[in-house]
């Protein structure tokens, strides 16, 4: 993927930021974690996102735990729109990679439900909340990269960010209307892609017939580091976009090897088991 292609994907949603699809745009950005982390047998990840747009603001966190047989995710976010709506969501999923059972948790309602894989896929297909923005029919291959002017600067200066030794990539793109989109990426080559994350992604992709539900946190946005002599498996520690519609920032706060499942992923005893959520 070329830098221009990446920016074209980012620019389209920002230009379409209207009331009717604001939630979809935010949820896509919120769940697009860049799945490039240090490989461990069991891994805990803590990520934060926040954005400010012409029609509102959003903020949230994603906590994930990878083990050989089970994948856990707990997310929460808040969206405010035009001072009219204040939407809060806090949910979690436990995916058994061995028997393909999916546990969905609604922390706000203190309820959870256990689904067979087929039933979960059916329910998820009918879920209109969240998810990535709909494509509008354009072909990526049909887009002309020549219409945009891209400037990329890679700093050699090492910055300590969130306990990672990082370098910064600064990218500015201008289209034929002279509209500008800025992206800053702090990355580290000290930590590379995690084998356990890629292994989990492949298992989930196989479970869900090639299309992992966006609610499970695998909306990947690959960065073409190799085009600028950066290790293609470099880790994104911070990612921010800035244009006239607003800003969006992703931050990797923590990764750590944990042999024991953190308490946050356990279902509290006072939660009620229901048939569906």
KALINCOR-V627757 format. One record per residue. PSI is psi in radians with two decimals (none if undefined). Layout:
PSI, PSI
This chain:
2.30, 2.72, -0.69, -0.73, -0.73, -0.77, -0.62, -0.64, -0.63, -0.63, -0.65, -0.90, -0.67, -0.60, -0.42, 0.34, 1.50, 2.98, -0.75, -0.50, 0.30, -0.76, -0.73, -0.72, -0.85, -0.77, -0.61, -0.85, -0.66, -0.58, 0.40, 0.45, 2.44, 1.83, 1.11, 1.55, 2.95, 2.38, 2.22, 2.81, -0.70, 2.39, 2.33, 2.35, 2.39, 2.13, 2.64, 2.48, 2.56, 2.59, 2.69, 2.12, 2.98, -0.45, 0.07, -2.87, 2.81, 2.70, 2.67, 3.02, 2.61, 2.26, 2.29, 2.60, 2.19, 2.19, 3.05, -0.66, -0.25, 2.46, 2.30, 2.49, 2.36, 2.17, 2.65, 2.48, 2.79, 2.31, 2.24, 2.28, 2.06, 0.52, 0.19, -0.55, 2.52, 1.67, 2.23, 2.36, 2.39, 1.92, 2.92, 2.81, 2.50, 2.05, 2.03, 2.00, -0.19, -0.87, 0.11, 0.59, 2.48, 2.13, 2.14, 2.34, 2.25, 1.80, -0.45, -0.73, -0.15, 0.85, 2.75, 2.74, 2.53, 2.18, 2.57, 2.83, -0.79, -0.69, -0.68, -0.75, -0.70, -0.78, -0.71, -0.60, -0.47, -0.01, 2.00, -0.03, 2.48, -2.71, 2.89, 2.83, 2.60, 2.45, 2.59, 0.34, -0.16, 2.66, 2.25, -0.64, -0.43, -0.10, 2.46, 2.10, -0.33, -0.30, -0.18, 2.53, 2.08, 2.29, 2.18, 2.27, 2.19, 2.05, 2.53, -0.16, 2.32, 2.22, 2.36, 1.99, 2.12, 0.66, 0.29, 2.48, 1.98, 2.82, 2.84, 2.34, 2.18, 2.15, 2.34, 2.27, 2.38, 2.36, -3.03, -0.23, 0.17, 0.36, 2.46, 2.40, 2.24, 2.46, 2.33, 2.28, 2.13, 2.16, 2.79, 2.45, 0.02, -0.47, 2.30, -3.14, 2.47, 2.12, -0.66, -0.52, -0.78, -0.65, -0.75, -0.74, -0.77, -0.70, -0.76, -0.70, -0.67, -0.70, -0.74, 0.48, 0.71, -0.11, 1.74, 2.26, 2.39, -0.44, -0.24, 0.05, 0.46, 0.56, 1.55, 2.45, 1.73, 2.38, 2.25, 1.12, -0.67, -0.35, -0.23, 0.60, 0.60, 2.50, 2.20, -0.32, 0.31, 2.68, 2.34, 2.03, -0.64, 2.49, 2.19, 2.47, 2.52, 2.19, -3.00, -0.35, -0.29, -2.78, 2.71, 2.38, 2.31, 2.38, 2.31, 2.00, -0.66, 2.52, 2.43, 2.60, 2.17, 2.01, -0.54, 2.46, 2.19, 2.55, -0.53, -0.38, -0.14, 2.53, 2.07, 2.56, -0.42, 0.03, 2.49, 2.32, 2.25, 3.00, -0.61, 2.76, none
